[in-house]
Amino acid sequence: MLHLLLAPGKAGPRLLPIEARSAAWATRGTLLLVSLLVVGWFMPEAMERLSGLRALPDAIRLATATLATALVLFGIARTGAAAKQRRRRRSRRLPPFPKTFFASAVVLAIYLLWLGGAGKLAFTLAVIIVYAGTESVLRPMVRFFWPGFGQAGAEFRVLPGLVLRVARLCVACIGFVAVMALGTCGHADVDE
């Protein structure tokens, strides 16, 4: 999936609008983040059964959540620095919206909510933020396959607009299912 979205070793076009050097780092970071989340989700109960230590699962969850948060904040800072370099090349009249600050604040809020015991609220907020981020990338992904889509003077095509709407519906359904599954799964470490 990452090779489809980021194409880290290729100089050609990517589904996500990211530079070649950044694509390799984004792939590594995403794999590390997924690994941390898997360890934090599945490892604590197994380690408690094996060791008999009651505090070990909470320590593992705290360590993996803290490392995952730090990794996401590092990725946000790296992306913000790359965007700043691109902005310097082109002139603007208005200062840009502080996306890096907003993204960092939301990630820290999710982490602090989870740390404070509001795991379901933190997860719901995370799903909403991932949905919003995915939504902002869908149009460039459709333009990857249909250049000129949605631009002034381009010929009208039905298929790109339909693909965009279906992709938005799929992303919304996946987010809805994720939030609903949280309410029914009863996983202990979400609320702890």
C-alpha positions in Angstrom: 0.0 0.0 0.0 2.8 2.4 0.9 4.6 1.7 -2.4 1.4 2.5 -4.3 0.9 5.8 -2.4 4.5 7.0 -1.9 6.6 5.1 -4.5 9.7 5.6 -2.4 12.4 4.3 -4.8 11.0 5.8 -8.0 11.5 9.2 -9.6 8.1 9.1 -11.4 4.8 10.5 -10.2 3.3 9.5 -6.9 -0.3 9.3 -5.8 0.5 11.5 -2.8 2.1 14.8 -3.7 5.5 14.3 -1.9 9.1 14.6 -3.0 11.3 11.6 -3.7 13.6 12.1 -0.7 10.6 12.7 1.6 8.8 9.6 0.3 11.6 7.3 1.6 11.4 8.9 5.0 7.6 8.8 5.1 7.7 5.1 4.2 10.1 4.3 7.0 8.2 6.5 9.5 4.9 4.9 8.6 6.2 1.4 9.0 7.7 2.3 12.4 4.5 3.9 13.5 2.4 0.9 12.5 4.9 -1.4 14.3 4.6 0.7 17.5 0.9 0.7 17.3 0.8 -3.1 16.8 3.2 -3.6 19.8 1.1 -1.3 22.0 -2.1 -3.0 21.0 -1.2 -6.7 21.2 1.9 -7.0 23.3 0.8 -5.8 26.8 -1.6 -8.7 27.6 0.8 -11.3 26.4 3.7 -9.8 28.5 1.4 -9.7 31.6 0.6 -13.4 31.2 4.2 -14.3 30.6 5.8 -12.2 33.4 3.0 -12.0 35.9 3.8 -8.3 36.5 0.6 -6.3 36.7 2.2 -2.9 35.9 4.0 -4.1 32.8 1.1 -3.7 30.3 0.5 -0.1 31.3 4.2 0.6 31.0 4.3 -0.9 27.5 1.2 1.0 26.4 2.6 4.3 27.8 6.0 3.7 26.2 4.6 2.8 22.7 2.0 5.7 22.8 4.7 8.2 23.8 7.1 6.9 21.1 4.3 6.9 18.5 3.3 10.5 19.5 7.0 11.6 19.2 7.3 10.0 15.8 4.2 11.7 14.5 5.3 15.1 15.8 8.7 14.5 14.2 7.0 13.7 10.9 4.8 16.8 11.2 7.9 19.0 11.9 9.8 17.4 8.9 6.8 18.0 6.6 6.4 21.6 7.8 10.1 22.3 7.1 9.8 20.9 3.6 6.6 23.0 3.0 8.4 26.1 4.2 11.2 25.6 1.7 8.6 25.2 -1.1 6.8 28.4 0.0 10.1 30.4 -0.1 10.4 29.5 -3.8 7.0 31.1 -4.7 5.8 34.4 -3.4 2.5 34.9 -1.5 0.7 37.9 -0.3 -0.9 36.5 2.8 0.9 34.4 5.4 0.1 30.7 5.2 -2.2 29.0 7.6 -0.1 27.4 10.4 -0.9 23.8 9.5 2.2 22.5 11.3 1.1 24.1 14.6 -2.5 23.0 14.2 -1.5 19.4 13.5 1.0 19.3 16.4 -1.6 20.7 18.8 -4.2 18.1 17.7 -1.7 15.2 18.0 -0.8 16.4 21.5 -4.4 16.8 22.4 -5.1 13.2 21.4 -2.2 12.0 23.4 -3.2 14.0 26.5 -6.8 12.8 26.2 -5.6 9.2 26.0 -3.2 9.8 28.9 -6.0 11.4 31.0 -8.3 8.3 30.6 -10.5 9.5 27.7 -9.4 6.8 25.3 -12.6 6.6 23.3 -12.7 10.4 22.9 -9.1 10.4 21.8 -9.7 7.6 19.3 -12.8 9.4 17.9 -10.8 12.6 17.5 -8.0 10.7 15.8 -10.4 9.1 13.3 -11.9 12.6 12.6 -8.5 14.1 12.0 -7.4 11.2 9.8 -10.6 11.6 7.8 -9.9 15.3 7.3 -6.3 14.6 6.3 -7.4 11.9 3.8 -10.1 14.2 2.5 -7.5 16.9 1.7 -5.4 14.4 -0.3 -8.3 12.8 -2.4 -8.5 15.6 -5.0 -4.7 15.5 -5.8 -5.0 11.7 -6.0 -7.8 12.1 -8.6 -5.8 14.7 -10.5 -2.9 12.2 -10.6 -5.1 10.0 -12.9 -7.0 12.8 -14.6 -4.7 15.9 -15.0 -6.6 19.1 -15.3 -9.6 17.8 -13.3 -11.4 20.7 -11.5 -9.2 23.4 -13.1 -10.6 26.3 -15.0 -10.8 25.7 -18.7 -10.5 21.9 -18.5 -13.1 19.8 -20.3 -15.9 18.4 -18.3 -15.6 14.7 -17.4 -18.0 12.7 -15.3 -15.7 9.9 -14.3 -13.2 11.9 -12.2 -16.0 13.6 -10.2 -17.7 10.2 -9.6 -14.4 8.6 -8.5 -13.8 11.5 -6.1 -17.3 11.2 -4.6 -17.1 7.4 -4.2 -13.6 7.8 -2.6 -15.0 10.3 -0.1 -17.9 8.0 0.7 -15.6 5.1 1.2 -13.3 7.1 3.5 -16.4 8.3 5.5 -17.7 4.7 5.8 -14.4 3.4 7.0 -14.2 6.2 9.6 -17.7 5.5 10.8 -17.0 1.7 11.0 -13.8 2.4 13.0 -15.7 4.6 15.5 -18.6 2.1 15.8 -16.2 -0.8 16.2 -14.6 1.0 19.1 -17.8 1.1 21.0 -18.4 -2.7 20.5 -14.9 -4.1 20.7 -14.4 -3.4 24.4 -10.6 -3.4 24.1 -9.2 -2.6 27.5 -6.3 -0.4 26.6 -8.5 2.2 24.7 -10.1 3.4 27.9 -7.2 3.0 30.2 
